[in-house]
Amino acid sequence: MEKEPEAESSSLGCILSGTWTLLSLPFWLGAAGLLAVSTTSASRFFAIALICLLPLPLNFLHWHKLSRKITTGLLFLVALGAFLLCARQAPGHNDNPEASARVTYENKSGHSRYSLANLIPEVDQSILGSYILGAIDPNLNWSRSAVVRRSIREIYDGLRGDPDLASLPSTLGSSYRDMLGFKPRAGGLFIYIPQEPGSGPGPLQKKPAIVFLHGQLGNLQACWALWKRIADTTGTAIVAPTFGAGSWSQEGGPGAIAQAREFCVNNPQIDPDKLILAGLSDGGAGVLREAGAHPGKWQRLLLLSPVIEQHTLESDTFARGWSERRALIITGERDKRATADHVRRAETSMKKIKMEVESHYLADGDQFLIYTGWSALEEIISQWLADD
């Protein structure tokens, strides 16, 4: 009698094995890449857990072998231990209204401590992302991506040593859901209100506030750390809403901006008449749409490497609402995404309606200007804020 083929050598076994190998390949590459570039133990533990889990489904094809059962058990135990070590380092969410820096959730989305975006420290997500962008983005070569990585490491090193920011959770889960094709929704609201030593809130201590709209990479903690430096220097509060991958014109985007503004209006430490709407990259388009729709709610505009919708600037409603009012534009001459020529055309349109526009086109700046050129940005923005 002919012997039946074993599971691993049968046609079905070969199909299952090949299918799982193909499906799991991106996860193998991601885990190996994360392990190679990680700067934190939490990321290493996560990568080890994933590497140990990925072979387990194939081992069930060989389940009749004792050696495979032992191997499967050992891999599972190592994966479980590594995951638990990673999870215990994941930042929780304890919204303290008295804290200078906090992340609050105004909707039902809430904070997911054990989400992928929160388990892997943001510094390692950003570093791994820089390698991926260096491989697929024709506007970012390897040498430039190395410069960006150095800046990222420096920023997050400072963040880890900041008692106000180090324990805050990541809000990048909202961005990843948007990138995967799910409907974007508002996420966490980052708030930083600098406190003057020995003083409490009161009418004379009310502060101006910058409401910052992030770009397509999400509401990064690195941006919080950079804005906090300006806040501490100028006494300006920072409020940064989260909405997907920065597509602020989509359903829910204007609502996320409205939530941020409502927080500012209701906070006794913030002057509701001195709200500055700022945007980075795609956030620039969100700024101009919001400014055109509600000009009376914002004092000034601040645009960093902005993506600009020209038709918004040239609309009658924008012209009526922003004539003879102020805006600051900072971008890089080497930005290939929102080119300097494109931004100059937008500046010309602003000046045609008699807006008071201060602009800076930094010679060595590109689309990563906020990382690599922050010292220059900090000086320009601080001076502009002081000139009220």
C-alpha positions in Angstrom: 0.0 0.0 0.0 1.3 3.5 -1.0 2.3 5.6 2.0 0.4 9.0 2.4 2.7 12.0 2.1 3.6 13.8 5.3 1.9 17.2 6.0 5.0 19.1 5.2 5.6 17.5 1.9 2.0 17.2 0.7 0.5 19.6 -1.9 -1.6 21.3 0.7 1.4 21.6 3.0 3.5 23.2 0.3 0.8 25.7 -0.5 0.3 26.7 3.1 4.1 26.9 3.7 4.6 29.1 0.6 1.6 31.3 1.3 2.7 32.0 4.9 6.3 32.6 3.8 5.1 35.3 1.3 2.6 36.8 3.8 5.1 37.0 6.6 8.0 38.3 4.5 7.3 42.0 5.2 7.1 41.2 8.9 10.4 39.4 8.8 12.0 42.3 7.1 10.5 44.8 9.5 11.5 42.8 12.5 15.1 42.4 11.3 15.3 46.0 10.3 14.0 47.2 13.7 16.4 44.9 15.5 19.3 46.3 13.5 18.6 50.0 13.9 16.9 50.1 17.3 18.3 52.4 20.0 16.1 51.2 22.8 15.6 47.9 24.7 11.9 48.1 24.2 12.3 48.0 20.4 14.8 45.1 20.6 12.4 43.1 22.8 9.6 43.7 20.4 11.7 42.6 17.4 12.8 39.5 19.2 9.2 38.6 20.1 8.1 39.0 16.5 11.0 37.0 15.1 10.2 34.1 17.5 6.5 34.2 16.6 6.7 34.2 12.9 7.9 30.6 12.4 5.3 29.1 14.7 2.5 28.6 12.1 4.9 26.5 9.9 5.9 24.4 12.9 2.3 23.1 13.1 2.9 21.3 9.7 5.5 19.2 11.5 3.6 18.9 14.8 3.9 15.1 14.8 7.6 15.5 15.5 8.7 15.8 19.1 11.5 18.1 18.2 9.1 20.5 16.5 6.9 20.6 19.6 9.8 21.4 21.8 11.1 24.1 19.4 7.6 25.6 19.2 7.3 25.7 22.9 10.7 27.4 23.4 10.0 29.9 20.7 6.7 30.8 22.2 8.2 31.2 25.7 11.0 33.5 24.4 8.4 35.5 22.4 6.2 35.9 25.4 9.0 36.9 27.7 10.3 39.4 25.2 6.9 40.9 24.6 6.2 41.3 28.4 9.6 43.0 28.8 8.6 45.3 25.9 5.1 45.9 27.2 6.1 46.9 30.7 8.1 49.8 29.2 5.2 51.1 27.1 4.0 54.5 28.3 0.6 54.6 29.9 -1.9 57.5 29.8 -2.5 59.4 33.0 -4.0 62.7 32.1 -3.1 65.2 34.9 -4.8 68.5 34.3 -2.2 70.2 36.5 0.8 69.0 34.5 2.5 71.4 32.2 2.7 68.8 29.4 -0.1 66.3 28.8 -1.9 64.3 26.1 -5.7 64.4 26.4 -8.4 62.6 24.4 -11.5 64.6 23.7 -13.3 61.8 21.9 -14.0 58.1 22.4 -10.8 56.9 20.7 -8.8 56.9 23.9 -5.2 55.7 24.4 -4.2 52.1 23.5 -1.2 51.4 25.6 -0.4 48.1 23.8 -0.8 49.3 20.3 2.1 48.9 17.9 2.7 52.6 17.8 3.0 52.8 21.5 5.0 49.6 22.2 7.8 50.6 19.8 9.4 53.8 21.0 8.9 56.6 18.5 12.6 57.3 18.1 13.1 53.8 16.6 10.0 54.2 14.4 11.4 57.4 13.0 14.9 56.0 12.5 13.5 52.9 10.7 11.2 55.1 8.7 14.2 57.2 7.5 15.8 54.1 6.1 12.7 53.2 4.3 12.2 56.7 2.9 15.9 56.7 1.8 15.2 53.6 -0.2 11.9 54.6 -1.9 11.9 58.5 -2.0 13.9 59.8 -5.0 14.1 63.2 -3.2 16.0 61.7 -0.2 19.4 60.2 -0.8 21.3 58.0 1.6 23.7 60.8 2.8 20.8 63.1 3.5 18.8 60.5 5.3 21.9 59.9 7.5 21.8 63.6 8.4 18.1 63.4 9.2 18.7 60.3 11.5 21.4 62.2 13.4 19.0 65.0 14.0 16.2 62.6 15.1 18.5 60.9 17.6 19.6 64.2 19.1 16.0 65.4 19.4 14.8 62.2 21.1 17.8 62.0 23.3 16.8 65.4 24.7 13.1 64.3 24.9 14.0 61.2 27.0 15.7 63.5 29.5 12.8 65.9 29.7 10.7 65.2 32.8 7.6 66.9 31.2 7.7 64.8 28.0 9.5 61.5 28.6 6.4 59.7 30.0 3.9 60.9 27.4 2.4 58.2 25.0 2.7 58.3 21.3 -0.2 59.4 19.1 1.1 57.9 15.8 -1.6 55.1 15.8 -4.0 57.6 14.2 -1.5 58.2 11.4 -0.9 54.5 10.7 -4.7 53.8 10.5 -5.0 56.5 7.9 -2.0 55.2 5.9 -3.6 51.7 5.9 -6.7 53.1 4.3 -9.0 53.3 7.4 -11.1 56.4 7.9 -9.0 59.0 9.7 -10.2 60.2 13.1 -9.0 62.7 15.7 -6.5 61.3 18.2 -4.7 62.7 21.2 -4.4 66.4 21.9 -0.9 67.4 23.0 -0.8 70.4 25.3 2.1 72.3 26.8 1.6 75.4 28.9 4.9 76.8 30.3 4.7 77.7 33.9 6.4 80.8 35.4 8.2 79.9 38.7 6.2 81.0 41.7 3.2 82.3 39.7 -0.2 80.9 39.1 -2.8 81.4 36.4 -4.6 84.7 36.4 -5.7 87.5 34.0 -2.2 89.0 33.8 -0.5 85.6 33.1 -2.7 84.6 30.1 -0.5 83.3 27.3 -0.8 83.3 23.6 -1.0 79.8 22.1 0.1 78.1 18.9 -2.3 75.5 17.6 0.0 73.3 15.5 -1.3 71.1 12.6 1.1 68.2 11.9 2.0 66.9 8.4 1.7 63.4 6.8 4.2 61.8 9.2 1.8 62.4 12.1 1.8 64.2 15.5 5.4 63.3 16.3 6.8 63.6 19.8 9.9 65.1 18.2 7.8 68.1 17.2 6.5 68.4 20.7 10.1 68.6 22.0 11.0 71.3 19.5 7.9 73.4 20.1 8.5 73.1 23.8 11.8 74.9 23.4 10.0 77.9 21.8 7.3 77.8 24.4 9.8 78.0 27.3 11.6 80.8 25.6 8.6 82.9 24.6 6.0 81.9 27.2 3.7 80.7 24.4 1.4 77.7 25.0 1.5 74.8 22.4 -1.6 72.8 21.5 -1.2 70.1 18.8 -4.2 68.1 17.7 -3.9 64.7 16.0 -5.7 63.8 12.8 -4.7 60.8 10.8 -1.8 61.4 8.3 -2.4 65.2 8.2 -5.3 65.2 5.7 -7.1 68.0 7.6 -9.6 68.7 4.8 -11.2 65.2 5.2 -14.2 64.6 7.3 -13.3 65.0 11.0 -10.3 67.2 10.3 -12.0 70.6 10.9 -13.6 69.1 14.0 -10.2 68.1 15.4 -9.0 71.7 14.9 -12.2 73.0 16.5 -11.5 70.8 19.6 -8.0 72.3 19.9 -9.3 75.8 19.7 -12.1 75.1 22.2 -9.5 73.8 24.6 -7.6 77.1 24.3 -10.8 79.2 24.7 -11.8 77.4 27.8 -8.4 77.3 29.5 -7.9 80.1 32.0 -4.1 80.3 31.3 -4.6 81.0 27.5 -5.6 84.3 25.9 -8.4 83.3 23.4 -7.6 86.5 21.4 -4.0 85.5 20.7 -4.3 82.1 19.0 -1.8 81.5 16.2 -2.6 78.7 13.7 0.5 76.9 12.5 1.0 74.0 10.1 3.9 71.8 8.8 3.8 70.4 5.3 0.3 69.1 4.7 -0.7 70.9 7.8 -0.1 74.1 5.9 -3.1 73.3 3.6 -5.2 72.7 6.7 -4.1 76.0 8.2 -5.2 78.0 5.1 -8.6 76.1 4.8 -9.3 76.7 8.5 -8.2 80.3 8.3 -10.4 81.0 5.3 -13.4 79.3 6.9 -13.0 81.0 10.4 -10.8 84.1 10.0 -12.1 85.7 13.2 -11.0 82.8 15.4 -7.2 83.2 14.7 -4.8 86.1 15.3 -2.0 85.1 12.9 -0.8 82.3 10.7 2.5 80.4 10.7 3.5 78.1 7.8 6.5 75.7 7.9 7.5 74.0 4.6 3.8 74.3 3.7 1.8 72.4 1.1 -0.5 75.2 -0.2 -3.7 75.0 -2.1 -3.6 78.1 -4.3 -7.4 78.2 -4.9 -7.9 78.6 -1.1 -5.6 81.7 -1.0 -7.3 83.2 -4.1 -10.9 82.8 -2.7 -12.9 85.9 -1.9 -13.6 84.6 1.7 -9.9 84.3 2.4 -9.2 87.8 1.0 -12.0 89.4 3.1 -10.9 87.6 6.3 -7.1 88.1 6.1 -6.5 91.4 4.4 -3.9 93.4 6.3 -3.3 90.6 8.8 0.0 88.8 9.6 1.6 85.5 8.5 5.1 84.0 8.8 6.4 81.6 6.1 9.5 79.5 6.5 10.6 76.9 4.0 13.7 75.5 2.3 15.1 76.2 -1.1 15.8 72.5 -1.6 12.4 71.3 -0.6 11.2 69.0 -3.5 7.7 68.4 -2.1 6.5 71.9 -1.4 8.9 73.8 -3.7 10.2 77.3 -2.9 8.7 78.5 -6.2 5.3 77.2 -5.2 5.5 78.9 -1.8 6.6 82.2 -3.4 3.5 82.1 -5.7 1.4 81.7 -2.5 3.3 84.6 -0.8 2.6 86.8 -3.8 -1.1 86.0 -3.6 -1.1 86.9 0.1 0.6 90.2 -0.5 -2.0 91.0 -3.2 -4.7 91.0 -0.6 -2.4 93.2 1.6 -1.4 90.6 4.1 1.7 91.4 6.1 3.9 88.4 5.2 7.3 87.7 6.7 9.1 85.0 4.7 12.3 83.1 5.0 13.7 80.8 2.4 16.6 78.8 3.9 19.3 77.9 1.4 20.1 74.4 2.7 16.6 73.6 3.9 14.6 70.6 2.5 11.4 68.8 3.4 13.0 67.8 6.7 13.8 71.3 7.7 12.0 71.0 11.0 14.5 68.4 12.1 17.8 69.6 10.5 17.2 73.3 10.7 15.3 73.8 13.9 17.9 76.2 15.5 17.3 78.7 12.6 13.5 78.1 12.8 13.5 78.6 16.6 15.3 82.0 16.3 13.0 83.2 13.5 9.8 82.1 15.2 10.7 83.4 18.6 11.5 86.9 17.2 8.2 86.9 15.2 6.2 86.0 18.3 7.9 88.7 20.3 7.0 91.3 17.7 3.3 91.3 18.6 
